[in-house]
């Protein structure tokens, strides 16, 4: 038990009724809260759902709002994830965007669905080609103008959403994906589409 001789520690009640500690730092007579620690693997696993009506039975995590500004590194340790949704969904959330997708995305080897639409992505990491189980990829409403070479290794990809980006040339990497059943590159700056696509 912490006695009263530790003024830098205060207790607050959480909604669950448990006690949490909040460390404050004294600086020139003012209290400043220490930066919040990123969610650990255990906390993130508690947020995994399997009852999304669109992906029933699949292990899914949805991250939006302020969390998009600084994704916890522990997210990329959840190798059991099958659906990862990093898209803002409400108007109130549109103030927060994902500006880059880190190389660690390649660790999520069991992903079948990745949604990163309506962000501010200008490029994708080469490691995205390591998502060998990916079937659906939503990239619409970003600032992409090209795809990485490794994109051609997404052999299981069936649906690709790339509308409203900055593509001037149709990515040749897409032409190599034989499993694709749906492709959307509307509202880009394309002048032509490869024959036989």
Secondary structure, 3 states (H helix, E strand, C coil): CCCCCCCCEEEEECCCCCEEEEEEEEECCEEEECCCCCCCHHHHHCCCECCCCCCCCCCEEECCHHHHHCCCHHHHHCCCCCEEECCCCCHHHHHCCCCCCCHHHHHCCCCCEEECCCCCCCCCCHHHHHCCCCCEEECCCCCCCCCCHHHHHCCCCCEEECCCCCCCCCCHHHHCCCCCCEEECCCCCCCCCCCCC
